[in-house]
Amino acid sequence: METFFKYQGLGNDFVVIDRRASGQDLDAETSRRLCDRHFGIGADGVLSILPQAGTAGRMVVHNADGSIAEMCGNGLRCVVKYIAEHDGSKPRAIDVATGAGVLNCEIDWQGGEVDKVTVAMGPARLEAPILPNGGPFVRQNIDGLVGTAVSMGNPHLVLLDTPPSEAARLGPGLEHHPLFVQRTNVEFVEPRPEGGLRVTVWERGVGLTLACGTGACAAVVANALAGRGPFDQWVPVQLPGGLLEIKVAGDLSQVWLKGPVRFVFEGRVS
């Protein structure tokens, strides 16, 4: 039997398993079983924490279909909350290794609990092997739509002119578009009347989710590149599960994500 912890960031929910002692990661079958909402615990993904020197740990993101994602902003906030609240010293910041590099995470405490986490997500890249033909792919035609491809360590296709209501219909096909050699996340974006953006994400390996941190980052990047929003300012992003705040450096060298995170329950699983 092994202890697991359930967390959620804006409804994007994860099973967190601490494997720093053994260093042994999960396999795809176990990830699928744990994520099953009828026969398992139920989650969008499993986050295993493995040891890595010089950091608080290394996060590995296992999607609900058993595939592995390079990065997950909402998942990282969940891992930070778990590590910080089990640390005993109430750290104000920690470094966590991810598939997108070692990321610094600043922690806002409310009483004895982590309330919000601000993550320096690293650079947004317009050229990367996981993007169409290596990129750049900015405001280009894709199946009759206009899209921008952004790497946040994982691939994103941002559709600024295709509303969130189209996500369920168009998401599955675009996720598997042949231009994306490792499939892609897809963001459907429209302006938010009170400022910022409304975004719905079709997440690679998961489907529709209530929130996606890297997707929110990619949307703000694409929006700023199109001249529709600012660089170097916090931009509110409304996702189905709630609100994130994103700031993008003018040279794309850094993207910051700020958002809440909550503990749900813990249990034991065989």
C-alpha positions in Angstrom: 0.0 0.0 0.0 1.2 3.5 -0.8 0.0 6.9 0.4 -1.3 9.3 -2.2 -2.5 12.9 -2.0 -5.2 14.6 -4.1 -4.8 18.2 -5.0 -6.4 20.6 -7.5 -5.6 23.9 -9.1 -8.7 25.6 -10.4 -10.4 22.2 -10.8 -7.4 20.7 -12.7 -7.0 17.7 -10.4 -4.0 15.5 -9.7 -2.9 12.5 -7.7 0.5 13.3 -6.1 2.8 10.5 -5.1 6.1 11.1 -3.4 8.7 8.7 -4.7 11.8 10.7 -3.5 12.8 7.8 -1.2 12.7 5.0 -3.8 13.5 7.1 -6.9 11.2 4.7 -8.9 8.7 6.3 -11.2 5.2 5.1 -12.2 4.4 3.1 -15.3 1.7 4.1 -17.8 -0.7 1.4 -16.8 -0.6 2.5 -13.1 -1.2 6.2 -14.2 -4.2 5.2 -16.3 -5.6 3.1 -13.4 -5.2 5.8 -10.8 -6.7 8.5 -13.1 -9.8 6.5 -14.0 -12.8 8.3 -12.5 -15.0 5.2 -12.2 -12.5 2.4 -11.2 -9.6 4.4 -9.7 -9.1 7.6 -7.7 -10.0 9.9 -10.5 -7.7 12.7 -11.8 -6.5 14.6 -14.9 -3.0 13.2 -14.1 -0.6 11.7 -11.7 2.3 13.8 -10.4 5.2 11.7 -9.2 8.0 13.4 -7.2 11.4 12.0 -7.7 14.8 13.0 -6.2 17.0 15.5 -7.9 20.1 17.0 -6.4 20.0 20.7 -5.7 16.2 20.9 -5.8 13.2 20.1 -3.7 12.4 17.2 -6.1 11.7 16.4 -9.7 8.1 16.4 -10.9 7.1 13.9 -13.6 3.6 14.6 -15.2 1.7 11.4 -16.1 -1.4 12.2 -18.2 -4.7 10.3 -17.8 -3.9 8.3 -20.9 -0.6 7.2 -19.6 1.5 9.5 -21.7 4.1 11.9 -20.1 3.9 15.7 -20.4 7.0 17.8 -20.2 5.4 20.4 -18.0 2.1 21.3 -16.2 1.7 24.7 -14.5 -1.3 23.7 -12.4 0.3 20.4 -11.4 3.5 22.2 -10.4 1.6 24.4 -7.9 0.1 21.2 -6.5 3.6 19.6 -6.1 4.9 22.8 -4.5 2.0 22.9 -2.0 2.7 19.2 -1.0 6.4 19.7 -0.6 6.2 23.0 1.3 3.5 21.9 3.7 5.4 18.7 4.5 8.7 20.5 4.9 8.1 21.8 8.4 10.0 25.1 7.8 7.3 27.0 5.8 9.7 27.9 2.9 9.0 31.1 1.0 10.3 29.7 -2.2 11.6 26.3 -3.6 13.1 25.0 -6.8 11.5 22.1 -8.6 12.9 20.2 -11.5 10.6 19.6 -14.5 10.8 18.5 -18.1 11.0 22.2 -18.9 14.0 22.8 -16.5 14.4 23.8 -12.9 11.7 26.3 -12.0 11.6 28.7 -9.1 8.3 28.8 -7.2 7.4 31.6 -4.7 4.9 30.6 -2.0 2.1 32.7 -0.4 1.1 31.3 3.0 -2.3 31.8 4.7 -1.9 30.5 8.3 -0.3 27.1 8.0 -1.4 26.4 4.5 0.0 27.3 1.0 -2.7 29.5 -0.6 -1.1 30.6 -3.9 2.1 29.8 -5.8 3.9 32.1 -8.3 6.0 30.1 -10.8 8.8 31.4 -13.0 7.8 29.2 -15.9 10.9 29.9 -18.0 11.0 31.2 -21.5 8.2 31.0 -24.1 9.8 29.7 -27.3 8.5 30.2 -30.9 11.2 27.8 -32.2 11.4 24.3 -30.9 11.4 20.7 -32.3 7.9 20.1 -30.9 6.5 23.0 -33.0 5.4 22.8 -36.7 8.6 22.4 -38.8 10.5 23.6 -35.8 8.8 27.0 -35.9 8.2 29.9 -35.9 4.5 29.4 -36.6 2.8 32.7 -35.8 -0.6 33.6 -37.1 -0.5 30.8 -39.6 -3.3 28.9 -41.3 -4.1 25.5 -39.9 -7.1 23.6 -41.3 -8.8 26.9 -42.1 -8.1 28.4 -38.7 -5.5 31.0 -37.7 -3.1 29.7 -35.0 0.2 30.5 -33.2 2.4 27.7 -31.9 4.2 28.3 -28.6 6.4 26.0 -26.6 6.3 26.4 -22.8 8.4 23.3 -22.6 5.4 21.5 -24.0 3.6 22.3 -27.3 0.6 24.7 -27.6 -1.5 25.8 -30.5 -3.3 29.1 -29.6 -6.4 30.1 -31.6 -7.1 33.7 -30.8 -10.0 33.9 -33.3 -11.8 30.6 -32.4 -14.0 30.8 -29.3 -14.0 28.5 -26.3 -17.3 27.1 -27.4 -15.5 25.3 -30.2 -13.1 23.4 -28.0 -14.9 20.1 -27.7 -15.6 20.0 -31.5 -12.2 21.0 -32.8 -9.8 19.9 -30.0 -9.5 16.2 -30.7 -8.5 16.7 -34.4 -6.1 19.5 -33.7 -4.4 17.6 -30.8 -3.3 15.0 -33.3 -2.5 17.4 -36.2 0.4 16.0 -38.2 2.3 19.4 -38.0 2.8 18.6 -34.3 5.2 15.6 -34.0 4.3 15.0 -30.3 0.7 16.1 -30.5 -0.3 19.4 -29.0 -2.4 21.2 -26.4 -5.0 23.6 -28.0 -6.1 26.9 -26.6 -9.4 28.5 -27.6 -9.3 32.2 -26.7 -11.6 35.2 -26.6 -11.4 38.6 -24.9 -12.7 38.8 -21.3 -15.2 41.8 -21.0 -13.7 42.9 -17.7 -10.1 42.7 -19.1 -7.7 39.9 -19.9 -8.7 36.6 -21.7 -11.2 33.8 -21.5 -9.5 30.5 -22.4 -10.6 26.9 -22.7 -7.9 24.2 -23.2 -8.1 20.9 -25.0 -5.2 19.2 -23.2 -3.0 16.7 -24.9 -3.6 13.3 -23.5 -6.5 14.4 -21.3 -9.1 16.3 -23.3 -11.1 19.2 -22.0 -9.9 20.4 -18.6 -11.1 23.0 -16.2 -7.7 24.7 -16.2 -4.2 24.5 -17.8 -1.4 26.7 -16.5 0.9 26.4 -19.5 -2.1 26.9 -21.8 -2.9 30.1 -20.0 0.7 31.2 -20.5 0.8 30.3 -24.1 -2.5 32.2 -24.7 -1.1 35.4 -23.1 2.1 35.1 -25.2 0.2 34.7 -28.5 -2.2 37.5 -27.6 0.7 39.9 -26.9 2.5 38.9 -30.1 -0.6 39.8 -32.0 -0.6 43.2 -30.5 -3.9 42.5 -28.6 -2.5 42.6 -25.1 0.5 43.8 -23.0 3.9 42.4 -22.3 5.4 42.9 -18.8 2.0 43.3 -17.0 -0.1 40.8 -15.1 -3.0 39.6 -17.3 -6.0 37.8 -15.8 -6.9 34.6 -17.6 -10.4 33.2 -16.9 -10.5 29.4 -17.3 -13.6 27.3 -16.7 -12.2 26.4 -13.2 -11.2 29.9 -12.2 -8.7 32.7 -12.6 -5.0 32.7 -13.2 -2.6 35.7 -13.6 0.1 35.6 -16.2 2.9 38.0 -17.0 5.2 37.7 -20.1 8.5 39.4 -20.5 8.8 41.5 -23.6 11.6 39.4 -25.0 9.8 36.1 -24.1 12.7 35.2 -21.8 10.4 34.6 -18.8 6.7 33.9 -18.2 5.3 34.1 -14.7 2.1 32.2 -13.5 0.3 33.0 -10.3 -2.6 31.0 -9.0 -4.3 29.2 -6.1 -3.9 25.6 -5.1 -6.0 23.4 -2.8 -5.6 20.0 -1.0 -8.5 17.7 -1.4 -7.8 14.4 0.5 -5.3 11.7 1.0 -5.6 7.9 1.0 -3.9 4.6 0.5 -3.8 2.7 -2.8 -2.4 -0.7 -3.7 
